[in-house]
C-alpha cells in the first residue's frame, strides 16, 4: 500500500482555539492540494476530511470536519498526510510529478551510468535530487537546467550534465 501513497503534507501546530491547524504542504500549488482526496495516514486507512483549506499569509491552514477545538487538532500534530497516486490530476506532455522520478536510472551525457534516483528533497532553496550511485554512495544534485539535461519518463531515464565538482 505504501508505494501507492504520496506524502503531500504534515499536520503542524493548532492555530487558535476553534480547531484550525497549520499544514506543512509538500506541493508547490495549493489548488492541486485542495483537489486531492482522500487525505490518508501512512497506512492508507485514516481518512481526514477538511471543512476548508486556505492560505493564511505564507502558511496553509485547514479545518477538519467535526474537530472544533484546539484540543481536537493537537492530537494530529506531526502526523503525515498522504494521498493515493491516482488522486493527482492528469498532466500535459513533457510534464511530470516528482514521485514519477523516484527509481529512474541516471546517466551522464556521455552515457555513463551514475545510479538511480533515491528521493527528491527540498530544504527551502529548491529541489535536490538524491542519487544512489552504483557503488552504494549517494549524493545530491540541484534539480535545475544547469544539471538536468533530459528527463525520459517512458524509459525511466534521467540524463544529467552536472556542474563541475558535484560528482567526485
C-alpha positions as CSV (number, residue, x, y, z in Angstrom):
1,X,0.0,0.0,0.0
2,X,2.8,2.4,0.9
3,X,4.0,2.5,-2.8
4,X,0.6,3.7,-3.9
5,X,0.7,6.7,-1.4
6,X,2.3,10.0,-2.0
7,X,3.4,12.1,1.0
8,X,1.8,15.5,0.4
9,X,1.9,17.2,3.8
10,X,2.1,17.1,7.5
11,X,-0.1,18.5,10.3
12,X,1.6,21.3,12.2
13,X,0.5,23.1,15.3
14,X,-3.0,24.3,16.1
15,X,-4.0,27.8,15.2
16,X,-6.3,29.5,17.6
17,X,-9.0,27.8,19.7
18,X,-11.6,26.7,17.1
19,X,-9.9,23.7,15.5
20,X,-7.8,25.2,12.8
21,X,-4.4,23.6,12.2
22,X,-1.3,24.6,10.2
23,X,-0.4,22.2,7.4
24,X,3.1,21.9,6.1
25,X,2.4,21.3,2.4
26,X,4.9,19.4,0.2
27,X,3.3,20.6,-3.0
28,X,4.0,23.8,-4.8
29,X,0.4,24.6,-5.5
30,X,-2.5,24.9,-3.0
31,X,-5.0,24.4,-5.8
32,X,-3.6,20.9,-6.5
33,X,-3.5,20.1,-2.8
34,X,-7.2,21.1,-2.4
35,X,-8.3,18.8,-5.3
36,X,-6.6,15.7,-3.8
37,X,-8.9,13.3,-2.0
38,X,-9.0,11.4,0.2
39,X,-6.3,12.5,2.6
40,X,-4.9,9.4,4.4
41,X,-2.4,8.3,7.1
42,X,0.7,6.4,6.3
43,X,-1.2,3.1,6.3
44,X,-3.8,4.4,3.8
45,X,-6.6,3.9,6.4
46,X,-7.4,7.1,8.3
47,X,-9.4,9.5,6.1
48,X,-9.2,13.2,7.0
49,X,-11.9,15.4,5.6
50,X,-11.3,19.1,5.6
51,X,-14.1,21.6,6.1
52,X,-11.8,24.1,4.3
53,X,-8.2,24.7,3.3
54,X,-6.9,28.3,2.9
55,X,-3.7,30.3,2.8
56,X,-3.0,32.5,5.9
57,X,-0.1,34.6,4.7
58,X,2.6,32.1,3.6
59,X,1.0,29.2,5.6
60,X,-1.6,26.7,4.7
61,X,-4.4,26.4,7.3
62,X,-7.1,23.8,7.4
63,X,-10.1,22.9,9.5
64,X,-11.1,19.2,9.9
65,X,-14.8,18.3,9.9
66,X,-16.1,17.6,13.5
67,X,-12.9,19.0,15.0
68,X,-13.9,22.3,16.7
69,X,-11.3,22.8,19.4
70,X,-7.6,23.2,19.8
71,X,-7.5,20.0,21.9
72,X,-9.1,18.1,19.0
73,X,-6.4,19.1,16.4
74,X,-3.5,18.8,18.9
75,X,-3.6,15.0,18.6
76,X,-2.8,15.3,14.8
77,X,0.3,17.5,15.2
78,X,3.2,15.8,13.4
79,X,1.1,13.3,11.6
80,X,1.9,12.9,7.9
81,X,-0.7,13.4,5.2
82,X,-0.8,11.0,2.2
83,X,-2.9,10.6,-0.9
84,X,-3.2,7.8,-3.5
85,X,-1.1,8.4,-6.6
86,X,-4.2,8.2,-8.8
87,X,-5.7,11.2,-7.0
88,X,-3.4,13.6,-8.8
89,X,-4.8,15.4,-11.8
90,X,-3.6,14.4,-15.3
91,X,-0.7,16.4,-16.6
92,X,0.4,17.6,-20.0
93,X,3.0,16.1,-22.2
94,X,6.6,16.9,-21.1
95,X,5.4,17.5,-17.5
96,X,5.9,15.1,-14.6
97,X,5.3,14.7,-10.9
98,X,8.3,14.5,-8.6
99,X,7.2,11.0,-7.5
100,X,7.4,9.8,-11.1
101,X,11.2,10.4,-11.0
102,X,11.9,8.1,-8.0
103,X,13.8,4.9,-9.1
104,X,14.6,6.3,-12.5
105,X,18.1,5.4,-13.8
106,X,20.6,8.3,-14.0
107,X,23.3,8.6,-16.7
108,X,25.5,11.4,-17.7
109,X,25.6,13.0,-21.1
110,X,28.5,10.6,-22.1
111,X,26.1,7.7,-21.4
112,X,27.9,6.6,-18.3
113,X,25.6,5.0,-15.7
114,X,25.6,7.0,-12.5
115,X,22.9,5.3,-10.4
116,X,19.2,5.7,-9.5
117,X,17.1,8.4,-8.1
118,X,16.6,7.6,-4.4
119,X,14.5,10.6,-3.4
120,X,13.8,14.3,-4.1
121,X,14.3,16.6,-1.2
122,X,13.6,20.3,-0.7
123,X,15.1,22.2,2.2
124,X,13.8,25.6,1.1
125,X,16.2,26.6,-1.7
126,X,14.8,24.3,-4.4
127,X,14.5,20.6,-5.2
128,X,17.6,18.4,-4.7
129,X,17.8,15.0,-6.4
130,X,19.2,12.3,-4.1
131,X,21.1,9.9,-6.4
132,X,22.2,6.5,-5.1
133,X,25.4,5.7,-7.1
134,X,26.2,2.3,-8.4
135,X,28.9,2.0,-5.7
136,X,26.3,2.4,-2.9
137,X,27.2,6.0,-2.0
138,X,24.7,8.8,-2.6
139,X,24.9,12.4,-3.4
140,X,22.6,15.4,-4.1
141,X,22.3,17.4,-7.3
142,X,20.2,20.5,-7.7
143,X,17.2,20.0,-9.9
144,X,17.7,22.7,-12.4
145,X,18.5,23.4,-16.1
146,X,22.3,23.6,-15.3
147,X,22.4,20.0,-14.1
148,X,19.4,18.1,-15.7
149,X,19.9,17.6,-19.4
150,X,16.9,15.4,-20.2
151,X,14.1,13.5,-18.5
152,X,12.6,10.5,-20.3
153,X,9.8,9.0,-18.2
154,X,8.9,6.3,-20.7
155,X,12.3,4.8,-20.3
156,X,12.6,5.8,-16.6
157,X,15.9,7.6,-17.5
158,X,17.3,10.9,-16.4
159,X,20.3,12.3,-18.2
160,X,22.5,14.7,-16.2
161,X,25.2,17.1,-17.0
162,X,26.3,18.2,-13.5
163,X,28.3,21.3,-12.9
164,X,31.9,20.7,-12.1
165,X,32.5,19.4,-8.6
166,X,29.2,17.7,-7.8
167,X,30.3,14.2,-8.7
168,X,33.7,13.1,-7.5
